[in-house]
Amino acid sequence: MSNLYSFAIGVGSKNSRGEWLEVYYPAPLLQPDPALCDIVIACLGTADEVEPNATQMAALESAFKQNGYSELAASVAQLAASKRPTVAVMLTSDSAPDTVPQGYLKLHLLSHRLVRPHGTDLSGIFGVLKNVAWTSAGAIDIEELPEHLLQARIQGQPLTVDCVDKFPKMVDYIVPSGIRIADASRVRLGAYVGEGTTVMHEGFINFNAGTEGPNMVEGRISAGVFCAAGSDIGGGASIMGTLSGGGSMVISMGEKCLLGANAGLGIPLGDRCTLEAGLYITAGTVVTMLDDQKQATSKVKARELSGKSDLLFRRNSVSGCVECLTNKSAVELNQSLHSSN
Ligand SMILES: CC(C)(COP(=O)(O)OP(=O)(O)OC[C@H]1O[C@@H](n2cnc3c(N)ncnc32)[C@H](O)[C@@H]1OP(=O)(O)O)[C@@H](O)C(=O)NCCC(=O)NCCS
C-alpha cells in the first residue's frame, strides 16, 4: 500500500514556451486513502508530477471506475477530453513546492479548507509562481501580454486585464461553502475562508491566511494571519503580516475579538480582546495596565501581552497613553449577517 501527502489532477495554462502559468484542480485530495494512491502510482508512476498522455488518462479513469471512485473517474474523463494542458501532482510528502503545478496544489489545499494557514509548506512559493496577467481571456504570461493586446485590438475583440499578480483571485478556482465576498478580487487563491465568513468590500485575505468562521472581515488579513471563530475585523483595520518589514511574530486573533475600524494589530491576541477604533498596537508599543478602578498599575511592552485573553486596548483620549483594561464586553457577531451565507 502506498501513501501520498496529496494528489490532484487538473487543467491549466502555459505560455508560448510551454511553461506553466496556473493550474485549476477541481478536487484536490489531502492524504488520500492508500488504495487510491496505489491506483495513481500504478497508472502514472512515482514522479512528483506528470503530464499524463491519453493512455495514462484512460487507464486512470478505468481504474478509478473499477474501484468505486466514480467522481474521480468522471473528472479524469472530462480532463482527458480537454484540449488544454493537464497535469497530475502526486506529492509524497509536504515538501516546499518546486513547480507551478505543485505551488497551485498547495494553494488549492488551503482554499479547499483541507489545511489551515501554516498547515502546509509554502517555502519559496514566490520564486516558483510566475507573474501573470489575469485577463478576460484567461492567464497570459506578462511578457506576452503586449502581443495578445495587439491581436485582440486587430480582431476587434476586447481583452481586459483584471490584475497582474502571482496569485489569482480565489473564487476563480473555488468558492468554499457558506461565505460571502463583496469584492472577489480582494481574496487571493490560498486564502482559507471559513464557513460563515463575510468579507466586505474593504476586507482582504492574503494566501496562507484566513478565518475559522464565522467571521466578519472589513479589514486586511495579511499573509500568515489566522482569525478564530467569532472575531470581527472592523472597516479598514490592518493586521500586520510577516512577509516584509522584518517582523517575525506570527499574528493571530483568538475567538470573539474585535479590531475597531482603522485599528491595527501587531501582536497575537487571545480570546475576547478588543482594540479601540483607530489604535495601532505594535509589539514594542508601551502599554499602561489599568486595574478595575482604572488606576495605572504597571507599564509593559505590548509583546508581553501576546496571546492573553479578555483585554481591551485603547488610547487615552486625554493623556495619549495606550492603556489596557479588562474587556468586559466581548463581541457578538450579528447572527443574521453570518448564518445565511
Ligand atoms: C474602545 C471601545 C470598545 C470602548 O467602547 P466601550 O467599552 O463601549 O466604552 P464607552 O465608550 O462606553 O466608554 C466607557 C468609559 O471609558 C471611557 N473611554 C472610552 N474610550 C476612552 C478613551 N479612548 N480614552 C479615555 N477614556 C475612554 C469613556 O469616556 C467612559 O467613561 P465613563 O465610564 O467615565 O463614562 C470603543 O470606543 C471602540 O473603539 N469600539 C470599536 C467599534 C468599531 O470600530 N467596530 C467596527 C465597526 S466597522
The ligand as a Tripos MOL2 file, in Angstrom:
@<TRIPOS>MOLECULE
LIG
   48    50     1     0     0
SMALL
NO_CHARGES

@<TRIPOS>ATOM
      1 C1        -12.7340   51.1580   22.7240 C.3       1 LIG1
      2 C2        -14.2350   50.9070   22.7140 C.3       1 LIG1
      3 C3        -14.5160   49.4080   22.5120 C.3       1 LIG1
      4 C4        -14.7910   51.3760   24.0380 C.3       1 LIG1
      5 O1        -16.1340   51.1570   23.9960 O.3       1 LIG1
      6 P1        -16.9470   50.9250   25.3650 P.3       1 LIG1
      7 O2        -16.3110   49.8450   26.1540 O.co2     1 LIG1
      8 O3        -18.3750   50.7890   24.9530 O.co2     1 LIG1
      9 O4        -16.7000   52.2150   26.1570 O.3       1 LIG1
     10 P2        -17.5630   53.5440   26.3070 P.3       1 LIG1
     11 O5        -17.4360   54.3530   25.0630 O.co2     1 LIG1
     12 O6        -18.9270   53.1870   26.8030 O.co2     1 LIG1
     13 O7        -16.7660   54.2300   27.4530 O.3       1 LIG1
     14 C5        -16.6450   53.6620   28.7870 C.3       1 LIG1
     15 C6        -15.8250   54.6130   29.6180 C.3       1 LIG1
     16 O8        -14.4820   54.6410   29.1150 O.3       1 LIG1
     17 C7        -14.1460   55.9440   28.6870 C.3       1 LIG1
     18 N1        -13.3700   55.8510   27.4750 N.ar      1 LIG1
     19 C8        -13.6630   55.1580   26.3530 C.ar      1 LIG1
     20 N2        -12.7160   55.3260   25.4440 N.ar      1 LIG1
     21 C9        -11.7650   56.1100   26.0230 C.ar      1 LIG1
     22 C10       -10.5320   56.6340   25.5840 C.ar      1 LIG1
     23 N3        -10.0420   56.3720   24.3970 N.pl3     1 LIG1
     24 N4         -9.8270   57.4000   26.4320 N.ar      1 LIG1
     25 C11       -10.2970   57.6970   27.6540 C.ar      1 LIG1
     26 N5        -11.4570   57.2170   28.1040 N.ar      1 LIG1
     27 C12       -12.1890   56.4630   27.3010 C.ar      1 LIG1
     28 C13       -15.4720   56.6080   28.4210 C.3       1 LIG1
     29 O9        -15.3570   58.0160   28.4950 O.3       1 LIG1
     30 C14       -16.3450   56.0490   29.5170 C.3       1 LIG1
     31 O10       -16.0250   56.6600   30.7180 O.3       1 LIG1
     32 P3        -17.1080   56.7660   31.9320 P.3       1 LIG1
     33 O11       -17.3760   55.3770   32.3800 O.co2     1 LIG1
     34 O12       -16.3940   57.5700   32.9340 O.co2     1 LIG1
     35 O13       -18.2950   57.4440   31.3440 O.co2     1 LIG1
     36 C15       -14.9460   51.6860   21.5510 C.3       1 LIG1
     37 O14       -14.7090   53.0730   21.7140 O.3       1 LIG1
     38 C16       -14.4520   51.2780   20.1880 C.2       1 LIG1
     39 O15       -13.4600   51.7750   19.6680 O.2       1 LIG1
     40 N6        -15.1720   50.2990   19.5510 N.am      1 LIG1
     41 C17       -14.8230   49.8280   18.2250 C.3       1 LIG1
     42 C18       -16.0950   49.7570   17.3820 C.3       1 LIG1
     43 C19       -15.7340   49.5250   15.9160 C.2       1 LIG1
     44 O16       -14.8980   50.2000   15.3430 O.2       1 LIG1
     45 N7        -16.3650   48.4910   15.2920 N.am      1 LIG1
     46 C20       -16.1140   48.1120   13.9260 C.3       1 LIG1
     47 C21       -17.0540   48.8530   13.0150 C.3       1 LIG1
     48 S1        -16.6250   48.6130   11.3200 S.3       1 LIG1
@<TRIPOS>BOND
     1     1     2 1
     2     2     3 1
     3     2     4 1
     4     2    36 1
     5     4     5 1
     6     5     6 1
     7     6     7 2
     8     6     8 1
     9     6     9 1
    10     9    10 1
    11    10    11 2
    12    10    12 1
    13    10    13 1
    14    13    14 1
    15    14    15 1
    16    15    16 1
    17    15    30 1
    18    16    17 1
    19    17    18 1
    20    17    28 1
    21    18    19 ar
    22    18    27 ar
    23    19    20 ar
    24    20    21 ar
    25    21    22 ar
    26    21    27 ar
    27    22    23 1
    28    22    24 ar
    29    24    25 ar
    30    25    26 ar
    31    26    27 ar
    32    28    29 1
    33    28    30 1
    34    30    31 1
    35    31    32 1
    36    32    33 2
    37    32    34 1
    38    32    35 1
    39    36    37 1
    40    36    38 1
    41    38    39 2
    42    38    40 1
    43    40    41 1
    44    41    42 1
    45    42    43 1
    46    43    44 2
    47    43    45 1
    48    45    46 1
    49    46    47 1
    50    47    48 1
@<TRIPOS>SUBSTRUCTURE
     1 LIG1         1 GROUP 0 **** ****
